[in-house]
Amino acid sequence: YIEEPNTFDTWKLIYHEAKEILDDLQTRNAITSYEWIGDQDAQSYEELQINNEADVRQGKYRAQLKYKEDVIIDIAVNKSTGEVSISAQNN
């Protein structure tokens, strides 16, 4: 999605593709449950929960994936640099 516009529609596409993979992992008992925290349902900058308007306008998008209640994976995409970073933490 680096080449795609950093828009609300692209975020929804990212979410649906990730959801398909995560649902499959859950079906195969590879993970027990998960929560995707992103702005895939936002329709305006005022509705952003994870991102902010300034970062989005610079080509940055961020989402979080929580699973097993205590593992958080933070996913950040920077369209302007082409950089994707993924970090994990245990709570």
NUVOLO-765061 format. One record per atom (N, C-alpha, C): residue number from 0; residue in one letter; atom name; x, y, z. Coordinates in Angstrom, 3 decimals, decimal comma. Example, Ala and Ser with C-alpha at 12.3 -4.5 7.8 and 13.67 -1.06 7.14 Angstrom:
# residues 2
0 A N 13,190 -5,690 7,800
0 A CA 12,300 -4,500 7,800
0 A C 13,200 -3,300 7,800
1 S N 12,850 -2,250 7,080
1 S CA 13,670 -1,060 7,140
1 S C 12,900 0,030 7,870
END
This chain:
# residues 91
0 Y N 0,804 -1,205 0,000
0 Y CA 0,000 0,000 0,000
0 Y C 0,845 1,268 0,000
1 I N 2,153 1,132 -0,080
1 I CA 3,032 2,295 -0,127
1 I C 2,712 3,182 -1,323
2 E N 2,354 2,588 -2,442
2 E CA 2,070 3,357 -3,657
2 E C 0,640 3,898 -3,703
3 E N -0,200 3,496 -2,782
3 E CA -1,597 3,943 -2,758
3 E C -1,711 5,281 -2,034
4 P N -2,754 6,042 -2,331
4 P CA -2,953 7,304 -1,609
4 P C -3,256 7,036 -0,133
5 N N -2,781 7,892 0,728
5 N CA -3,004 7,750 2,170
5 N C -4,363 8,358 2,521
6 T N -5,423 7,604 2,188
6 T CA -6,793 8,103 2,353
6 T C -7,624 7,128 3,172
7 F N -8,793 7,561 3,529
7 F CA -9,716 6,745 4,309
7 F C -10,027 5,432 3,596
8 D N -10,207 5,476 2,279
8 D CA -10,512 4,256 1,518
8 D C -9,359 3,262 1,565
9 T N -8,123 3,742 1,483
9 T CA -6,962 2,851 1,548
9 T C -6,878 2,189 2,915
10 W N -7,156 2,934 3,961
10 W CA -7,095 2,365 5,313
10 W C -8,110 1,246 5,466
11 K N -9,272 1,430 4,870
11 K CA -10,307 0,394 4,926
11 K C -9,833 -0,863 4,189
12 L N -9,166 -0,684 3,035
12 L CA -8,629 -1,830 2,288
12 L C -7,571 -2,574 3,096
13 I N -6,682 -1,829 3,746
13 I CA -5,654 -2,441 4,595
13 I C -6,316 -3,268 5,687
14 Y N -7,313 -2,683 6,344
14 Y CA -8,010 -3,383 7,425
14 Y C -8,653 -4,668 6,930
15 H N -9,362 -4,611 5,819
15 H CA -10,067 -5,805 5,338
15 H C -9,101 -6,907 4,913
16 E N -7,980 -6,538 4,328
16 E CA -6,987 -7,554 3,959
16 E C -6,364 -8,172 5,214
17 A N -6,017 -7,334 6,187
17 A CA -5,454 -7,849 7,434
17 A C -6,479 -8,702 8,177
18 K N -7,738 -8,275 8,187
18 K CA -8,797 -9,017 8,876
18 K C -8,952 -10,420 8,293
19 E N -8,879 -10,529 6,987
19 E CA -9,000 -11,842 6,346
19 E C -7,887 -12,784 6,826
20 I N -6,679 -12,267 6,888
20 I CA -5,537 -13,070 7,350
20 I C -5,696 -13,425 8,831
21 L N -6,059 -12,441 9,636
21 L CA -6,194 -12,673 11,072
21 L C -7,348 -13,619 11,398
22 D N -8,456 -13,481 10,683
22 D CA -9,578 -14,409 10,885
22 D C -9,167 -15,839 10,545
23 D N -8,372 -16,001 9,490
23 D CA -7,887 -17,324 9,118
23 D C -6,983 -17,891 10,216
24 L N -6,102 -17,068 10,760
24 L CA -5,243 -17,517 11,857
24 L C -6,063 -17,931 13,064
25 Q N -7,115 -17,191 13,323
25 Q CA -7,988 -17,508 14,453
25 Q C -8,730 -18,822 14,196
26 T N -9,204 -19,029 12,986
26 T CA -9,897 -20,267 12,624
26 T C -8,988 -21,477 12,806
27 R N -7,711 -21,301 12,486
27 R CA -6,751 -22,401 12,597
27 R C -6,126 -22,481 13,994
28 N N -6,668 -21,705 14,931
28 N CA -6,205 -21,679 16,321
28 N C -4,759 -21,219 16,474
29 A N -4,256 -20,459 15,508
29 A CA -2,911 -19,906 15,621
29 A C -2,900 -18,723 16,600
30 I N -4,024 -18,030 16,672
30 I CA -4,224 -16,994 17,680
30 I C -5,623 -17,200 18,253
31 T N -5,794 -16,815 19,506
31 T CA -7,105 -17,028 20,133
31 T C -8,077 -15,891 19,837
32 S N -7,594 -14,672 19,883
32 S CA -8,437 -13,523 19,581
32 S C -7,524 -12,348 19,231
33 Y N -8,098 -11,337 18,619
33 Y CA -7,319 -10,159 18,264
33 Y C -8,213 -8,937 18,231
34 E N -7,568 -7,783 18,271
34 E CA -8,278 -6,519 18,142
34 E C -7,450 -5,611 17,242
35 W N -8,020 -5,135 16,149
35 W CA -7,363 -4,208 15,233
35 W C -7,787 -2,804 15,640
36 I N -6,835 -1,976 15,957
36 I CA -7,126 -0,603 16,367
36 I C -6,538 0,321 15,310
37 G N -7,409 0,900 14,527
37 G CA -6,974 1,777 13,446
37 G C -8,088 2,744 13,111
38 D N -7,908 3,465 12,072
38 D CA -8,893 4,458 11,655
38 D C -9,616 4,044 10,384
39 Q N -9,819 2,735 10,216
39 Q CA -10,445 2,207 9,009
39 Q C -11,896 2,665 8,841
40 D N -12,534 3,082 9,901
40 D CA -13,925 3,528 9,801
40 D C -14,064 5,055 9,781
41 A N -12,952 5,755 9,887
41 A CA -13,003 7,226 9,887
41 A C -13,440 7,736 8,514
42 Q N -14,207 8,773 8,521
42 Q CA -14,639 9,427 7,286
42 Q C -14,188 10,885 7,236
43 S N -13,557 11,344 8,324
43 S CA -13,047 12,716 8,371
43 S C -11,867 12,753 9,339
44 Y N -11,076 13,816 9,267
44 Y CA -9,937 13,949 10,170
44 Y C -10,382 14,059 11,623
45 E N -11,566 14,597 11,846
45 E CA -12,082 14,734 13,207
45 E C -12,378 13,378 13,851
46 E N -12,587 12,352 13,041
46 E CA -12,913 11,019 13,558
46 E C -11,674 10,154 13,811
47 L N -10,482 10,661 13,547
47 L CA -9,267 9,876 13,752
47 L C -9,068 9,558 15,228
48 Q N -8,695 8,315 15,518
48 Q CA -8,460 7,883 16,895
48 Q C -7,001 7,521 17,150
49 I N -6,347 6,935 16,168
49 I CA -4,961 6,503 16,306
49 I C -4,019 7,492 15,625
50 N N -4,419 7,992 14,504
50 N CA -3,616 8,914 13,714
50 N C -4,025 10,348 13,990
51 N N -3,261 11,277 13,450
51 N CA -3,663 12,683 13,517
51 N C -3,524 13,292 12,129
52 E N -4,236 14,369 11,910
52 E CA -4,310 14,969 10,580
52 E C -2,938 15,362 10,041
53 A N -2,082 15,932 10,872
53 A CA -0,763 16,374 10,404
53 A C 0,058 15,208 9,869
54 D N 0,079 14,082 10,602
54 D CA 0,829 12,909 10,146
54 D C 0,237 12,334 8,863
55 V N -1,078 12,253 8,802
55 V CA -1,746 11,708 7,619
55 V C -1,413 12,543 6,388
56 R N -1,427 13,844 6,531
56 R CA -1,114 14,723 5,402
56 R C 0,343 14,583 4,952
57 Q N 1,199 14,079 5,845
57 Q CA 2,603 13,826 5,504
57 Q C 2,804 12,404 4,973
58 G N 1,707 11,645 4,826
58 G CA 1,806 10,303 4,264
58 G C 2,012 9,211 5,291
59 K N 1,780 9,506 6,561
59 K CA 1,989 8,514 7,621
59 K C 0,652 7,916 8,038
60 Y N 0,657 6,613 8,292
60 Y CA -0,534 5,931 8,799
60 Y C -0,101 4,927 9,850
61 R N -0,879 4,792 10,885
61 R CA -0,546 3,916 11,997
61 R C -1,775 3,106 12,403
62 A N -1,549 1,848 12,725
62 A CA -2,597 0,982 13,266
62 A C -1,950 0,091 14,315
63 Q N -2,771 -0,455 15,210
63 Q CA -2,274 -1,370 16,227
63 Q C -3,038 -2,676 16,146
64 L N -2,335 -3,743 16,426
64 L CA -2,933 -5,066 16,499
64 L C -2,654 -5,606 17,887
65 K N -3,715 -5,922 18,637
65 K CA -3,575 -6,517 19,966
65 K C -4,049 -7,958 19,884
66 Y N -3,274 -8,852 20,485
66 Y CA -3,722 -10,235 20,563
66 Y C -3,228 -10,857 21,857
67 K N -3,907 -11,906 22,263
67 K CA -3,630 -12,598 23,522
67 K C -3,686 -11,640 24,708
68 E N -4,462 -10,614 24,591
68 E CA -4,730 -9,664 25,660
68 E C -3,514 -8,872 26,126
69 D N -2,299 -9,273 25,792
69 D CA -1,151 -8,573 26,353
69 D C -0,051 -8,250 25,342
70 V N -0,231 -8,586 24,091
70 V CA 0,770 -8,286 23,068
70 V C 0,198 -7,228 22,135
71 I N 0,951 -6,163 21,940
71 I CA 0,527 -5,087 21,042
71 I C 1,577 -4,941 19,951
72 I N 1,138 -4,983 18,705
72 I CA 2,018 -4,752 17,572
72 I C 1,626 -3,412 16,967
73 D N 2,592 -2,520 16,896
73 D CA 2,362 -1,187 16,353
73 D C 2,917 -1,160 14,935
74 I N 2,072 -0,805 13,971
74 I CA 2,432 -0,787 12,558
74 I C 2,384 0,660 12,082
75 A N 3,490 1,133 11,531
75 A CA 3,538 2,508 11,030
75 A C 4,046 2,500 9,593
76 V N 3,343 3,224 8,727
76 V CA 3,714 3,326 7,314
76 V C 3,958 4,798 7,009
77 N N 5,110 5,079 6,411
77 N CA 5,433 6,448 6,019
77 N C 5,550 6,483 4,502
78 K N 4,506 6,940 3,854
78 K CA 4,443 6,957 2,395
78 K C 5,541 7,829 1,786
79 S N 5,863 8,929 2,423
79 S CA 6,845 9,846 1,840
79 S C 8,250 9,247 1,787
80 T N 8,586 8,377 2,752
80 T CA 9,916 7,758 2,755
80 T C 9,882 6,304 2,302
81 G N 8,677 5,726 2,222
81 G CA 8,550 4,318 1,871
81 G C 8,885 3,399 3,026
82 E N 8,990 3,929 4,210
82 E CA 9,385 3,162 5,382
82 E C 8,169 2,529 6,069
83 V N 8,326 1,279 6,452
83 V CA 7,319 0,580 7,239
83 V C 8,011 0,086 8,482
84 S N 7,463 0,418 9,654
84 S CA 8,058 -0,073 10,888
84 S C 7,030 -0,846 11,684
85 I N 7,494 -1,915 12,297
85 I CA 6,638 -2,767 13,118
85 I C 7,367 -2,986 14,431
86 S N 6,690 -2,697 15,524
86 S CA 7,281 -2,937 16,833
86 S C 6,260 -3,672 17,698
87 A N 6,763 -4,414 18,666
87 A CA 5,885 -5,196 19,548
87 A C 6,229 -4,903 20,987
88 Q N 5,206 -5,023 21,830
88 Q CA 5,431 -4,866 23,270
88 Q C 4,490 -5,795 24,016
89 N N 4,927 -6,259 25,155
89 N CA 4,079 -7,065 26,041
89 N C 3,636 -6,195 27,185
90 N N 2,363 -6,257 27,514
90 N CA 1,847 -5,483 28,657
90 N C 1,776 -6,337 29,875
END
